């Protein structure tokens, strides 16, 4: 199935089915994002951000939310 076919099929969904699809897409996207963050963390790609945050905490350069 192509993207064009998928788009055309979506246009014919009922409001209820469209809402269900949107919920599924949001959950699917969130899960993909979580997996990517986990992979980046495990690969050390976030270490510079973690170290910067820890340095800010150590220097008192943070405020409570």
C-alpha positions, 0 to 999 in steps of 0.5 A: 500500500502506498502513502497516497492509498493510505491518505485516500483510505483515511479520507473515507474513515468515519469520525470514530475510526479516524479518532481511533487511528489518530490515537494509535498513530500518537501512541506509535510515534511516542513509542518510536521516540522512546526507543530512539531516546533509549538507543541514543542514551545507550550509545552515549549520544546524550552524555554531553547533555547529561553532563551539562545538566549535572554541572548546572546543578552543581553550580546552582544554576537551576531553579525549581519548577 
